[in-house]
Amino acid sequence: MEKFLSRKLILTVFAVTIVAGTSLTGLDLSDESLNAIVTMVLSMVGAQGLIDTAEVIKSGRKAAEVIEEVKEASDEEA
């Protein structure tokens, strides 16, 4: 369940709710305000995506280093 409650998902649902809610409830938010909200949320989601990508790359490098150490140790034993 923790995977499904990411910051990206929460922000996206929040933005969709605001945009759809203003239409359904008749709130008078200008198109500029709605565009600003959408742009801000998309920027935040994109930034979080970049952070997640960097973490995956970093953990992949660590895994590669461990594999190399294991290979070197096994080569030394042989």
URRA-V541579 format. One record per run of one state. SS is the DSSP state (H for helix, E for strand, L for the rest). FROM is the first residue (numbers start at 1). LEN is the number of residues. Records with the same first field share a line. If there is no record, write none. Layout:
SS = FROM-LEN  FROM-LEN
This chain:
L = 1-6  26-5  78-1
H = 7-19  31-47
